[in-house]
Amino acid sequence: MRTTTTVTEGPELLLEGPVEALLRSLDALRAVCDPGLGASIVELGLIESLRLRNGEAELRLVVPGAVCPLSDLTADDAFRAIQRALPDTDIYLSHDHAVEWSPGRASAALRRRLGWVTED
């Protein structure tokens, strides 16, 4: 089953695979925080896609900056979160350097909380 959805009012997030496993994985990824901002990688829009099929999980992350020293730490935390959610699954994680992160990828609630949105 393939599904594409918008998560937390940010950019469109490609999700593919069994719904129950996707929900379990997203819940686990919501616990992974960017150490610099203290916000979930889901809220920040750092997840480009998550595909689950045939005992494999493919997670593609967006790098928040050209040189982000914490992106490897965050990627390791995301890997471990998926591993806990789907223990019998081979996990492949990559960074999508073609997609540029901007505050517009973050959820509306996070942008307001961090003052990235001004009220008219």
C-alpha positions in Angstrom: 0.0 0.0 0.0 1.3 3.4 -0.9 0.3 6.6 0.7 1.4 10.2 0.4 0.4 12.6 3.1 1.2 16.0 4.6 2.4 15.7 8.2 2.3 18.6 10.7 1.4 21.2 8.2 4.9 21.2 6.7 6.0 20.0 3.2 4.6 16.9 1.7 6.2 13.8 3.2 6.3 10.6 1.1 5.2 7.6 3.1 5.1 4.2 1.5 4.3 0.9 3.2 1.9 -0.8 5.7 0.0 1.9 7.5 0.5 0.4 11.0 4.3 0.1 10.6 4.4 3.7 9.2 2.5 5.1 12.1 4.7 3.2 14.6 7.8 4.5 12.8 6.6 8.1 12.7 5.7 8.0 16.5 9.3 6.8 17.1 10.8 9.5 14.9 8.7 12.2 16.8 10.9 11.4 19.8 14.1 12.2 17.9 15.0 15.8 18.5 17.4 18.1 16.8 19.9 18.9 19.5 20.4 22.5 18.3 16.7 23.4 18.5 15.3 20.8 20.8 12.4 20.1 18.4 11.4 16.8 16.8 12.8 16.0 13.4 9.2 15.4 12.3 8.2 18.9 13.4 11.2 20.4 11.8 10.4 18.8 8.4 13.8 17.0 8.3 12.2 13.8 7.0 11.9 13.7 3.2 10.5 10.2 2.9 10.0 6.9 4.7 9.4 3.7 2.6 8.8 0.3 4.2 8.7 -2.9 2.1 9.9 -6.5 2.2 11.5 -6.2 5.7 13.4 -3.0 4.8 13.0 0.6 5.8 14.4 3.4 3.7 14.5 6.8 5.6 15.7 9.9 3.7 16.5 12.9 5.8 17.0 16.6 4.8 20.2 18.2 6.0 19.4 21.4 7.9 22.5 23.2 6.6 25.4 22.8 4.3 27.7 22.1 7.3 25.6 20.8 10.2 27.9 19.1 12.7 24.9 17.6 14.5 23.3 15.9 11.5 25.2 12.7 12.0 24.1 12.5 15.6 20.5 13.2 14.6 20.7 10.5 11.9 22.0 8.0 14.4 19.1 8.7 16.7 16.6 8.4 13.9 18.2 5.1 12.9 17.9 3.7 16.4 14.3 5.0 16.7 13.3 3.0 13.6 15.2 0.0 14.8 13.2 0.1 18.1 9.9 0.5 16.2 10.6 -2.2 13.6 13.1 -4.5 15.3 13.2 -7.2 12.5 13.8 -4.6 9.7 16.9 -3.7 7.7 17.3 0.1 7.8 18.8 2.2 5.1 19.2 5.9 6.0 20.4 8.6 3.7 20.7 12.4 3.5 19.0 14.2 0.6 21.4 17.0 -0.2 19.3 18.0 -3.2 16.5 19.3 -0.9 17.3 22.5 0.8 15.9 22.9 4.4 14.2 26.1 5.3 12.0 27.2 8.2 9.0 26.7 5.9 9.6 22.9 6.1 8.8 23.1 9.9 5.3 22.7 11.2 3.3 25.9 11.7 3.1 25.3 15.4 6.9 25.1 15.7 7.4 28.2 13.5 5.2 30.1 15.9 6.8 28.7 19.0 10.3 29.6 17.8 9.2 33.1 16.5 9.8 32.2 12.9 6.4 33.5 12.0 5.2 37.1 12.6 1.6 37.8 13.2 -0.1 40.3 10.9 
